[in-house]
């Protein structure tokens, strides 16, 4: 990794230094010319062209070896021609435009992450294995099938295995998209990468760490990165047409006039500075505008793909929904008031670190209820907590836990509509030996999610679908509320990859944008034409894998990103066509001998200013 980092740093420094050095050399040559030393001034300009030709030749050779024609090829021919016929200033000006354009494009295309760093860092590396009557700490890679490991509270499950304790409470949201903790009984198979949301439990390994679920996701991300087709930048697509036309006109001018300088003049005015400058500036402007609106786009290639997007795939948990449980309803029993049930439950839950307890306390605080500090509290992690609140004994937890403490919970069965089938969780509240109420928890739809599909269609997207690992019954409700075109539910990371791959292969649906926030989304984000990650707790992996990251807690920024990409790409194309049109007219005059090489270089500067001013419009809305 250090070698890669140092190489990227050297490339970055070289890209920044070249335009500055070229400008200094041009100014030095001009100073020598004005000082009465034209030969020395020409020598400086000639050296400038010669020095720039070396890296340019290498770069173009690599491009041609990859089977592509780069926009820089016209600049190379023009610079070489200017050097051959003694038009050194014209060649130096082209060198300045080329180095400046490359610096801009490098800035637009630089990715602000190393693809798998965060994914690998999150991967469990240490496990606690049973050894005799105690536990030993060993590298995860040393675990064998049949080993018993201890997963402590808050730790990630290191390998796939079967639960050996009476039960295990796991937060699987990063892997499956299920927003609420899931209780697994003895013998249940659990997957590596899930977080222990309850008390410590024992697990018997059923697979090696290298074959476990989390390791498989890492492999899927790596494979997805290699399967993505190479991106052809906008400028190169135009250059493939413009280069042959330029060579034909230059050759005709030379053949008909017998003057090689005319051919060089054609090449100089044909040097695609609008391509070299206007397209990158418009794209960089789009990147800048997206950042101001809360979307960090990692390079110009992602902005261009966003501008062409036809399909948007959305994860559910943490993307269309908040990804955290919230209080949906409080159902009181036995004559209790709703807010009193919530106040008592939240008072006890102040001492619990359970994710449902945190949500319950937060709801009580939002309602401005006065909470009381509990005393004599006893908690069974992942199950429930009991304590004294103002002289009353309050128990808060699961139905099974309250039943084990002597509470009659039959009346709680009908509270909360369809329960788990609707993606709901029930927290029972008992007071002084009697069931006082049920707090119904759910993962709530984001406030701005209902308008997202319509906004995306208004931005030019043809197809909007959901791809989630959550249950179909839950996903169908969310899909109906948000007006999506299609739903893919109960999808594993491999299934999500297949959905993305299938849509990318359909010309009517590609390019494809994938939006997600969890570990299970990382492979699909890597394979999609553009991966957009929702930034937030636990979203590090998807953020590192994605091409863009939404840094504000708003899903409507997906439509914003597409709109910004559309505008930036449209302005880039407009600038390029306008600039090339002016260059084509100038080529005609140069072929007839009306424009010399130096005059052509200065004329090209005027064209550059016009297209750059137009490209900067991408900074605005």
N, C-alpha and C positions, 0 to 999 in steps of 0.2 A: 504493500500500500504506500509506504513512503516514496518508493521510486515513481509510482504513478502520480503522487501528489507533486513531487518535485518537477516531473516532466510537464504537468499542467501549469505549474507556476512559471517555468521557463517560457512556455508557449505564450502565456498571458503577458509576461513582461515584454517579450519580443513583439507581440502584436501591438502593444501600446507604444513602444519606443520607436518603431519604424516610421510612422507618420511624422512624429516630431523630428526625428533625424533627417528625414527627407525634406521637410520644410526648412530646416536650418541650412542644409546643403544648397537648396535653391536660392535662399536669401544670400548665402555666402558667394555663390556664383554671380548673382546680380550685383553685389557690392564690388566684386573684382571687375566686372564689366564697366561699372560706373567709375571705377578708379583708374581706368585706362589700361587694364590688363585683360583684354578679351580672350586671349589664348588660355590664360589660367582659369578664367570664368567658364569657358567652354569645357575645360578639363574637369572642373568640379561637377558641372552638370552631366558630362559623359560618365564620370565615375558614379554619380547617383543612379543613373539608368543601369549601368553595368552591375552595380551591387544589388539593385532590386530585381534584376533579371535572374539571379541565381536561385533565391528561394521560390520565385514565381515559376521558373522552369521545373523545379522539383515538384511543386504542388500540382502543376498541370499534368506532369507525367503520371503522377499517382491517380489523378482524376481520369485520365485516358485509360490507364491500366484497369480501372474499375468499370470501364465501359461507358463513361459519361463524358460529355463535353461541357467544360466549365465556362462561366462568363469571362474568367480571367484570360482565356485563350486569345481573345481579340486584343486585349491590352498587351499581352506578350508580343504578338506580331507587330502591333503599332510601335511599341518601345524598341524592339529590335530593328524595325525599319527606320525609325528616327535616328537611331545610333548609326546605322549603316550609311545614311545620306547626310550625316552631320547636323541634323536638326535636334541638337542636344536639349535645348530648353523645352521643346515640345515633349520630348521623351521624359524629362524630369517631372513635368506637370502631370503627365499620365501616371508616373510612379507615385506622386503624392496622392492623386485621387484613388489609386488602387490600394495603397497602404491604409488610407483613411477609411475607405469602404470596408476593407477586411477587418479593421479594428472595430467598426460599428457592428458588423455582422457577428464578430466574435463575442462582443458584449451582449448582443441579443440572444445568442445561441448557447452561452455558457450555462451549464447546468449547476444548480446550487445544491448538489448532493452527490454522494457516492451510492450507487444503486442499492446495495444490500447491506450497508454498514449497520443501520439501525435494526434491520431484521435479524442479523446474526448476533448483535449485541443482546437482543431480547431473548434469544434462544437460551434455555436453561443449560448451564455448564456444570453445575455441582448438584449432587444428590446425596441424601442421607440413607445409607443402606444398612439393613439389620446385620449385625455381626455378633454372634453369640447372644449374650443377654443385653447388648447395647446397640449403639448406632455409630457408624463410621462415615466420614465425609469422603466421597469419591467422585472423580470426574464422571459425568453422565455417560461418556463413551465406554466406561468399564462395566456398566450394568449389563447383566445377562438375563435372559428369559427365566422367570421364576424367582428372581431376587425380590425381596420385600423392601420397599422404600417408605420413608416417612415424609409426607408433604405437610409442611407447617402452614399456619395461618398466613395468608397473603402471598405465599409462594406459588410459582407456576408448576404445574404437573410436569415432571421431567421426561416421562416416557408413557406410552400407551399401556394401560394395565387394568386389572380388576380390583375394585374396592374391597379391602379386607376388614375395614372398620364397619360398625353398624350402618353408618351413612357418611356421605361426603357432600358438602354444599359448594358448588362450583359456579364461578362467573365465566360463562362460555361465550359472552357477547363478541369477543374478538375473533372467535373461531366460527361460530354458527350464526351469529346475528340475533340470537335470543337475548333480549334486553334484561330479563330478570334472572336471578340466580336459580340454579336447578339442583334439586336434591337427588343424589344417587344412592341407592341402598346397597347393602353388602352383595358383592358379586357382579355389580354393574360394571361395564367396560367404559372407561373414560379416556379422553384423548390428551396428549401432551399439548402444552401451551395454554390450557385453561387455568384460571387463577382460583386458588382456594379461598372462598368467601366465608368459610365457617371455621370450625376448630380443626386441629391437626388430625390427619387420618393416614391409615396405612394402605399401601397399594402394592399389588403383586404384578411385576412387569410381565406383559404378554408379548412384547416386541423389543427388539434392540432400539436404542435411541436413534440410530441412523435410519431405521425403518418406520419411525413413529410419525404421527400426523404433522407435527410442527416441522420436522425435517423435510417432509414431503412438500409442504408449502414453500419452503426455501428453494427446493429443486424446481418447483413449478414457476417461481418468479424468475429464476435464472433462465429456464427454458423459454419463458414468455419473452424475455428481453431479446433473445437471439432470434425469435420468430418474427419480430416486428420488421416490416420491410424498411429498407433504408430510405431516408427522406431526401427528395430532390428539391433544393431550394428554388424559390420563385425565379430568381435571376437566371439560374442555369437552364430553366425550362424555356425562357425566352431566348437565351444565347444559342441554343441548339438550332433555332431558326435564323437568327440574326447573323451568326458567324458566316455561313455559306454565302449569304447575300452580300455581305461586306467584301469578302474575298473576290467575288465575281466582279463587283463594281471597281474595286481597286485594280484588279488585273486588266479590266477593260480600259481604264484610264491610262495605265502604263502602256498597254499595247497600242492604243490609238494615238497617244501623244509622244511616245518614246521617252517620256520623262518620269523617272522613278520617284521624283519628289511629289508628283501628283498622286501617285499611289499611296505614298506615306501620308499625304494630306487627307486622303479619303479615310485611311485607317485611323488617323488622329481624331477626326470629327466623328468617326464611327465608334470610337472607344466607348463602351457602354457605361459611361459614368452614371446615367440615370438608373441603370441596373445595379451598378456597384454601390451607389449612394442612396438613391431614392427608396428602393425596396427595403434595405436594412433600416433606414431612418423611420419609415412608416411602421415597420414591425417593432422597432425599439420603442417608438411612441406608443404603440398598442400595449406593449409590456408595461410601460410606465403608467399608462392610464388604468390598466387593470389593477396594478399595485395600489393606486390611490383609491380604488373602489373595493379593496379588500381581497384581491385575488393575486397571489404571487405566481406568475407564469415563468417557468424555468427555461426560457429560451425562445428565440424567434420561430423555430420549427413548430413549437406547440401553438403559438399564436396563429400561424398559417393553417394548421390543421383545424383549430377551433373555427376559423373563418370558413372552412369547407364542410363542417360537421353536418351529417344528415340524421344520425341516430344518437340518442342519449340513453344510456342504461343507468339506472339508479338503484343503489342498495337501499334497504329500508331502515334498519336500526342505526341510529346515529347520523343518518343522512336525511331521509324524509321525516323520521321521528327524532326526538331529542336524544334517544339512546340511554336515558336514565329514567328510573321509575318515578312517577308523580302520583299524588293522591287524586283519584278520579271521583271517589264517592265515599261518604261516611254513612253507614247504615246503623242507627242506634236501636237497641232493644230494651225491653223492660222499663220503658218510660224515661230513659236517659235522653238528655239533650245532645244533639250532634256535636256541638262545639265542646261540650264537657267531656265526651268520649275522646275526642281528638286531643284535648288538653291533657287529660290523664295519661293517655298513651304516649304522647310526645314527651311528657315529663319524665317518664321512666326511660324512654328511648334515648334521652340525652346521654346516657352512660353506655350506649351500644354503638359499635362501629359498623354494624350491618348496613348494607346499602339501602334497604327498605326503611330502616330506622332513621337514617340520615334524611331520606325523602319525607318521612312523616314529621320529623322535627322542623324541617324547612317549611312545610305547609302550615304548621301551627304558628311559626314565626311570621309568615306572610299574612296570616289572619290576625296577627297582633294578640295572640292568646298569651296569658301570663302563665309561664311554666314554673313548676315547683321543683326544687332539687330533691330527688328521691333518696331514701335511706334504706339500709339493709337490702341492697339490690343483689340479686343472684342471676347470672346469665349462663345459658347454654349456647355457645356460639353457633350461629346458623339456625337456631330453633326458637329461642325466645328469651325474654328477660322479665323478672318479677321484682317489685320493690314497693316500699311504702311511700305514698304521696298524700301529704296532709292528713294522715291518720287512716288512709284507705289502702288496702292491699291490691295493687294493680299488676296484672299479668298481660304481657303483649307478646304474641308469637303465632306460630302455625297452629292449625286445628289439632293436629296430632299431639303437639306439645301441651296445649291447654287441656286436652282430654286426659293426658297422662297425669295432670295435676288436679283432676276431679271435676273439671268443668263440663257441663252439658252443652255440646256444640252443634246439636242437630239443627237448630234454627239458622245457623250460618250457612247451610248448604245452598239455600236459594238466593243468598245475597250476592250481588255482583254479576248478574245475568249468566253468561255462559262460562264464567271462570276461565280456566286455562285455555279452552278452545278459542276464546276471544283475546287471548294474550294478557289475561288479568292475573293478579296475585292478590290473595286475601290475607290480611293481617287481623287476627282476632284479638279483641280486648276484653279481658275479664276483670271485674271489680268485686272484691269481697266475696269470692266464690261463685259469682253468677256472671253469665255472659252479658257484657254491656253493649257490645257493638262489633261491627266489622268495618275495617278500613280497606277499601278496594283500591289497589294500586295498578297502574298501567303505564305503558310507554306512550307518551302523548305525541300526536302529529305536530310538527313545527307549524307555527302560525302562518308562515309564508309559503308552506308547501302546496296549498290548494291551488295557488295561481301559477305554480312553476311550469306545469305542462303547457298551459296557454301562452305563457311568456316565451317558452322555448320555441313553440310553433311560430309565434310572431317574429322570433329572431331568425327563422328560416330552417328550423329542424323539422324533419318529416315524421320521425318515429320516436316515441318516448315510452320506455318500458321499465319495469322493476325486476331486478334480479336479487333474490334474497335467500338466505339459509333458513329463515323463520318458517313457521308452519303456514300451510296454505290458507287456513281459515283466517288467521291474523292478517296475512298479506293481502287477501282478497278485499278485506274491509278497507285497508289503507289505499289500495289501488283504486277502489271505487270512489273514495273521498277525494282523490287527487286527479281523477280523470285521465289515467294512463291508457296507452294503446294496448299494452300487453303485459302479462305477468309470468315470471318464472319463479316459482316458490320451491322451498326445501332443496336449494342448490348447494352442493359442496363446492370447495374451491375449484376442483376439477370441472364440475358442471358449469360454473361461471366462465371458466376458460373456454369451454366448448361453445357457450352462447356467444361470447365475444368473437371467437374465431369464425363461427358460422355467419355472423352479421358482417364481419369484415370482408368475407369472401363474396358477399352479394353487392354488386355495383350500385344497386338501388338504395342500399342502407349505409354504405361506407362513405366517408370516414365515421368511425364509431368513438363516442366519448363515454367513458365509464366513470361513475362517481361513487365513492365509497369512503369508509373510514376505518375498517377493521383489518386484522391480519388476514382474514379469509378473503378480503378484497384485493390484497396485494398482487397476486398473480394476474388477475383480470385487469387491474390498473396498468400493469407492466405491458400486457399484450395489446390493450386498446390503442387506437391511434392517438388519443389523448386520455390520460388518466388524471382525474381531479379528486383530490383528497380533502375531506372535511377535517380541519385542524381541531384538536380537542384532546381530552384525556384518553390515552391509549391509542392515539392515531399516529404515533411516530412511524410505525412501519409503513403504513399506506402513504404517509406524507413523503417519505424518502423514495418510495417507488414511483410516485405520481409525477406527472409533467407540470401540474399546477396544484396549488394549495389554497383553499379558501380560509383566510385567517380570521374572519368574523363569523359569528354564530348565526349565519343566514344561508339557507339553501337557495334563495333567489339569485345568489351570486353566480350560480351555474349559468343561468340565462344571461347574466351580465357579461360573463366571460365569453360566451358565444357571440354576443352582440359586439363586444370590443374586437374580437377576432375578425368578425365579418367586416367591420368598418376599416380596421387596419389593413386587411388584405385587399379590400376594394380600393382604398386610397393608394396602396402600393402598386396595384395593377394600373390604376389610372395614371400615376406618375410615370411608370415605365413606358406605357403606350404613348403618352404625350412626349416624353423625352426622346424615345426612339423615333417618333414621327419627325420631330425637329432635326434629329441627327440625320435622318434619311434625306431630308431636304438639303441639309448642309453637305452631305456626301455628293449630291448631284453638282452643287456649285464647286466643290473641291475637285471633282473629276474633270470639270471644264477649265480648271486652272484659276478660278476666281478667289480661292481661299488657300493661302500657304499653310504649312504645318503649324507654325507658331500662332498665326491668326486663327487656325482651326482649334488649337488648344485653348485660346482665350474665348473663342465662341462657345466651346464646349463648357467652359466655366460659367458663362451666362445661362446656358441651358440647365446646368447643375443647380444654380441658385433658384431658378424657377421651379424645378421639380422638387428640390428640398423644401422650399416654402410650402408647396402643395402637400408633401409628405408629412410635414409637421402638423397638418390638420388632424391627424390621427390622435393627437394629444387631447383633443377636445371631444365633447360628446356629440 
